[in-house]
């Protein structure tokens, strides 16, 4: 079992703060639509992908960071000018990415455990 | 049976056909192992996997002399086509900014170029392609090994990681697709220590500054072209001719444009030595073979573009019995891409007598995979492959050069239709179009089948691509002139060709 830090954030500002506080670290970020009080996200693909991603987290590199970020409610996400789309260049949720690298998995790619594991284990 | 398949989690059963394949595979670890994850290797491995074969691909980049290395995808993605085209585009924007002012745009002050911004953007894109290829391989169930591969015997490959860890794989068939690397002029003192190649130029963090490009192949011309375009003092040193192997009239138009555009040419010169100065610059001494005198100048960078060669020795090919061409080091292949060893094939730049182009390697790789899977007998057709040179004035062609056509059919049996045209965009921009030119080399008799099409001008590759289809279908001059042009374009001038070289008439296109 590797040692990694999981950070839960909500919204773009929170996300940026979490990243800036962890300079020099290998940061993986998982973006999901907000969950309601029952813990269910408005984004059905996010609901499907989360257990797959969580299932591979034991493969995260030692001393890495896993940021679980809820992006917002559906209308906010649908706005093409939201900060995640504009600045982080996200195109869909769920997105799993390795911060500062071009490595990312978008939507159905997150359903594939072997792709998730590949991202966590390869350079 | 599954117990005999290593990496079994990779193979997804899609029906009973694959169960029987797996039975046969049981003797070998893989049906196909590809050495080389470039244009040819990736296409071949993905196609084979898609056809149900158990495939592995080994990719490894030996760092350049300067220490540059890169990820999955081969030369095209990392140190060839892709970064080249992006940097060429950067240079074109420089010209466009100047032209824009004639079209009414106000540009405050002269535009300056920042190398760091360009190289970072290009490198980012390349890295996203490395990742994309990695995901594709995984998705298509191709086993990827970041290891240096070499042959042990006709069915066995040794892979070594960067850290020195060894693995052995066995395969029913092996495909060598390791491509080539830039050559250094080893007889020139200081060449390796102080010079760079195309392997390095796209990965430099700092601007190359005042550069000497040695070599006038398309690599040399394209690099010198974009370096000039982004504002750097650039000189090309040419031993004899430019674009050897290409139509020489067209090569002359390309270099004429470059000279007018600001690239300095040192014709008929051969480098003698490169020395590092205490000031940090590089002093290059060369012999002007025309005047027989030695000349010298100082540069920030020296870029060798004097040819490419495969790194065959590291692959251990000869020990496995694979016949190589002694002059080039390339692998001798049959039209089936087979080598002298029945289970070993070769595609892409490492195979002898093939165009050194990405699309041909990709197509050859796919067709080979289909033949290995037994679903097709189709061989790769290497004829009539269109290509483009992305120099400041682009050049694209399909078919024979005028010289080749003359040699093959005799000057009297061919008719060359040609035209000097002016792209509409150049008019307002007040740009010189003296080298914008088109020629169709045709048979003289009957419908006058087109033997070769040549075009210099903006977006040359985009223009010729469509005509390459017609060429493939056996287009004649009659077909060409019966095709109604799209107006206003540069491409339409091909459909209006009517002046022959033989007539001696002025080939300049007049207004519409």
Contacts between the chains, C-beta under 8 A, distances in Angstrom:
chain1	res1	chain2	res2	distance
A	101	B	127	7.1
A	101	B	131	7.7
A	102	B	124	6.5
A	102	B	127	4.6
A	102	B	128	3.6
A	102	B	130	7.5
A	102	B	131	5.0
A	103	B	131	5.1
A	104	B	131	7.6
A	105	B	135	7.4
A	109	B	135	7.0
A	112	B	139	7.4
A	114	B	9	7.8
A	114	B	138	6.1
A	115	B	135	6.3
A	115	B	138	5.8
A	115	B	139	7.1
A	118	B	134	7.2
A	118	B	135	7.7
A	118	B	138	5.4
A	122	B	134	7.4
